Amino acid sequence: MKIGFDAKRAFSNRAGLGNFSRNTINALCLFHPENEYLLFTPDDRKNLFLPPENSKVLMPNSIWWKAMKPVWRRYHISKLFDREKIDIFHGLSHELPIGIEKTDVKSIVTIHDLIFIRHPEYYRAADRRIYLQKFSHACTMADRIHAISQQTKSDIVEFFNISERKIEVIYQSCNPLFYQKFSEEEKVEVLEKYKLPYHFLLSVGTVEKRKNLLNILKALVKCEIKIPLIVAGRQTNYMLEIENFIQKNKEKLKVYFLTDTSDRELGILYQSAEILVYPSVFEGFGLPVIEAQASGCPVVTSRSGSMPEAGGQGAAYINPVSEKEIGNAILKILSDREYRQALVEKGSTNAERFTPELFTQQLHKLYTRVYNV
């Protein structure tokens, strides 16, 4: 098969949709090299993503389209399908190009979440309107919808009135790097590089309100937990609220912020941390939970949304709005060695459900079914 991808996020997003896109493309190229893979992208940032050798990158090649990259991606890609003899096009991040419905190419779209509908308070009205138009178009036009969790599938059915039969749940994969074991020397190198403590809690993800960092800090203060917290993730305006709280409680908190760590460095942080604390209000999947489990790091996360789907029996679940529950879960793991070890073992077993090989087996079966219809 000749499979095309909307690969913009692979080249432009450091985390989230970017990680999913890179992991998917890399795994397919590795485990199913019999196919041809075409990566459509308006930008080619090789410092972020170096495409596999058995893939081909297609970009705007005229002065006009280079000046109109968003239009090229949204409207022109579908006009290239005949020339490139595409069999299947996969929109990896909620979108399909306008005009794909006028081609003979089969299409699949991955929907990660519908948080902008379920929790509109986290989004600007203008962004919600754009997302609604793009997501609904993709779900309507796609031959099949790939949902990354049962929670996302339920939301697609509820909010877009799409038939369940059109939606297939395939859990996303975890970067194989997080299954590797790093040496003590490698851990020391990273901790010394960023001048970090050797004993710490870890929070991973964009510093935005939905990720709920403020409640982690409040839990540390309320439960008098003195261990430092390392926060790894891109910062937003929410940082103002975070900084104000830290300033008011500077005698009770020690917080370190990292904004540009590599996947390798993040893997080392997971393996060095006492606990990953991930009390997000809502996620389509919650990949940091799996990354931590694969790395042998115990996890505290929310019992809401898709997190129980991701974490299985290998996580301590809490109410994300309860500072006391967050704090008590942290204290139990820190104080009860047997409980901590049981979480690590169950988490490690759970993480095996999300290997790239298993993910691509399921995804490739979906491609084959769609292609043969």
Residue pairs with C-beta under 8 A, 6 or more apart in sequence:
1 35
1 36
1 87
1 88
1 367
1 368
1 371
2 35
2 36
2 38
2 84
2 85
2 86
2 87
2 88
3 28
3 35
3 36
3 37
3 38
3 86
3 87
3 88
3 89
3 90
3 367
4 37
4 38
4 39
4 40
4 77
4 81
4 84
4 86
4 88
4 89
4 90
4 105
5 21
5 24
5 25
5 37
5 38
5 39
5 40
5 89
5 90
5 91
5 92
6 40
6 41
6 73
6 77
6 89
6 90
6 91
6 92
6 93
6 95
6 96
6 97
7 21
7 25
7 39
7 40
7 41
7 57
7 92
8 40
8 41
8 42
8 43
8 73
8 93
9 16
9 17
9 18
9 20
9 21
9 92
9 93
10 18
10 21
10 22
10 25
10 39
10 41
10 48
10 49
10 51
10 92
11 18
11 41
11 43
11 44
11 45
11 48
11 49
12 18
12 41
12 43
12 45
12 48
13 19
13 21
14 48
14 234
14 260
15 205
15 206
15 233
15 234
16 206
17 92
17 93
17 112
18 48
18 49
19 175
19 287
20 92
20 93
20 110
20 112
20 148
20 172
20 287
21 92
21 93
22 49
23 172
23 173
23 174
23 175
23 356
23 359
24 92
24 172
24 173
24 359
24 360
24 363
25 37
25 39
25 51
25 52
25 55
26 52
26 356
27 173
27 356
27 357
27 359
27 360
28 35
28 37
28 360
28 363
28 364
29 37
29 52
29 53
29 54
29 55
30 52
30 356
30 360
31 356
31 357
31 360
31 361
31 364
32 360
32 364
33 54
36 54
36 56
37 52
37 54
37 55
37 56
38 55
38 56
38 58
38 84
38 86
39 51
39 55
39 56
39 57
39 58
40 58
40 59
40 73
40 77
40 80
41 57
41 58
41 59
41 73
42 59
42 60
42 69
42 70
42 72
42 73
43 59
43 69
44 57
44 59
51 57
58 80
58 84
60 66
60 68
60 69
60 72
65 71
65 72
65 76
73 97
74 95
74 97
74 98
75 97
75 98
75 99
76 97
77 97
78 89
78 97
78 98
78 99
78 100
78 102
78 103
78 105
79 99
81 89
81 100
81 103
81 105
82 103
86 105
87 105
87 106
87 371
88 105
88 106
88 107
88 108
88 367
88 370
88 371
89 96
89 97
89 100
89 105
89 106
89 107
89 108
90 107
90 108
90 109
90 110
90 146
90 367
91 97
91 107
91 108
91 109
91 110
91 138
91 142
92 110
93 110
93 112
94 109
94 110
94 111
94 112
94 131
94 134
94 135
94 138
95 109
95 134
95 135
95 137
95 138
96 107
96 109
96 137
96 138
96 141
96 142
98 137
100 107
100 141
101 141
106 143
106 370
106 371
106 373
107 141
107 142
107 143
107 144
108 142
108 143
108 144
108 145
108 146
108 366
108 367
108 370
109 138
109 139
109 142
109 145
109 146
110 145
110 146
110 147
110 148
111 135
111 138
111 139
111 145
111 146
111 147
111 148
111 152
111 156
111 284
112 148
112 152
112 284
112 285
113 148
113 151
113 152
113 155
113 282
113 283
113 284
113 285
113 306
114 135
114 152
114 155
114 156
114 159
114 284
115 122
115 123
115 210
115 282
115 283
115 284
116 122
116 123
116 127
116 128
116 131
116 132
117 128
117 132
117 155
117 159
118 155
118 159
118 282
119 210
119 281
119 282
120 128
122 208
122 209
122 210
123 131
135 160
136 160
139 145
139 156
139 160
139 162
140 160
140 162
142 166
143 370
143 373
144 166
144 167
144 168
144 366
144 369
144 370
145 156
145 162
145 166
145 167
145 168
146 167
146 168
146 170
146 363
146 366
147 153
147 156
147 167
147 168
147 169
147 170
148 169
148 170
148 171
148 172
148 284
148 285
149 169
149 171
149 284
149 285
149 306
149 309
149 310
150 169
150 306
150 309
151 284
151 305
151 306
151 309
152 169
152 284
152 285
152 306
153 164
153 167
153 169
156 162
156 167
157 163
157 164
157 167
168 366
170 359
170 362
170 363
170 366
171 285
171 309
171 310
171 353
171 354
171 359
172 285
172 287
172 354
172 359
173 354
173 355
173 356
173 358
173 359
173 360
174 287
174 290
174 291
174 294
174 351
174 354
174 355
174 356
175 263
175 291
175 356
176 355
176 356
177 263
177 264
177 267
178 263
178 267
178 270
178 290
178 291
178 294
178 295
178 351
179 294
179 295
179 351
179 355
180 267
181 271
182 267
182 268
182 271
186 268
187 268
187 271
187 272
190 196
190 265
190 268
190 269
190 272
191 197
191 198
191 272
194 256
194 258
196 230
196 256
197 228
197 254
197 256
198 272
199 227
199 228
199 274
200 227
200 228
200 229
200 230
200 256
200 272
200 273
200 274
201 216
201 220
201 225
201 227
201 228
201 229
201 230
201 273
201 274
201 275
201 276
201 277
201 330
202 229
202 230
202 232
202 269
202 270
202 273
202 274
202 275
202 276
202 277
202 292
202 297
203 211
203 213
203 216
203 229
203 230
203 231
203 232
203 233
203 276
203 277
203 278
204 232
204 233
204 266
204 269
204 270
204 276
204 278
204 288
204 291
204 292
205 211
205 232
205 233
205 278
205 280
205 288
206 233
206 234
206 235
206 236
207 213
207 231
207 233
207 234
207 235
207 236
207 238
207 239
207 242
207 257
208 236
208 238
209 238
209 241
210 280
210 281
210 282
211 233
211 280
211 281
212 279
212 280
212 281
212 302
212 320
213 231
213 238
213 242
214 241
214 242
214 245
215 279
215 320
215 321
215 323
215 326
216 229
216 277
216 279
216 326
217 229
217 242
217 245
217 246
217 249
217 253
217 255
218 245
218 323
219 225
219 323
219 324
219 326
219 327
219 330
220 227
220 229
220 252
220 253
220 327
220 330
221 249
221 252
221 253
222 323
222 324
222 327
223 323
223 324
223 327
223 328
223 330
223 331
224 252
225 327
225 330
225 331
225 334
226 252
226 254
227 274
227 334
228 254
228 255
228 256
229 253
229 254
229 255
229 256
229 277
230 255
230 256
230 258
230 269
230 273
231 255
231 256
231 257
231 258
232 258
232 259
232 261
232 266
232 269
233 258
233 259
234 259
235 257
235 259
246 253
246 255
258 269
261 269
266 291
267 291
267 295
270 276
270 291
270 292
270 295
270 296
270 297
271 295
271 296
271 297
273 292
273 297
274 298
274 333
274 334
275 297
275 298
275 299
275 300
275 330
275 333
275 334
276 288
276 289
276 292
276 297
276 298
276 299
276 300
276 301
277 300
277 326
277 330
278 286
278 288
278 289
278 292
278 299
278 300
278 301
278 302
278 307
279 300
279 301
279 302
279 318
279 320
279 326
280 286
280 301
280 302
280 305
280 307
280 320
281 302
281 304
281 305
281 320
281 321
282 302
282 304
282 305
283 302
283 305
283 306
283 307
283 310
284 305
284 306
285 306
285 309
285 310
286 301
286 305
286 306
286 307
286 310
286 311
287 310
289 299
289 301
289 307
289 310
289 311
289 315
290 310
290 311
290 350
290 351
290 354
292 298
292 299
292 347
293 299
293 311
293 314
293 315
293 347
293 348
293 350
293 351
294 348
294 351
294 354
296 344
296 347
296 348
297 344
297 347
298 315
298 316
298 333
298 340
298 343
298 344
298 347
299 311
299 314
299 315
299 316
299 343
299 347
300 315
300 316
300 318
300 326
300 329
300 330
300 333
301 307
301 311
301 315
301 316
301 317
301 318
302 317
302 318
302 319
302 320
303 317
303 318
303 319
304 319
304 320
307 315
307 317
308 315
308 317
311 317
311 347
311 350
312 346
312 347
312 350
312 353
313 346
313 350
314 343
314 344
314 345
314 346
314 347
314 348
314 349
314 350
314 351
315 343
315 347
316 329
316 332
316 333
316 343
318 325
318 326
318 329
319 325
320 326
332 339
333 339
333 340
333 343
334 340
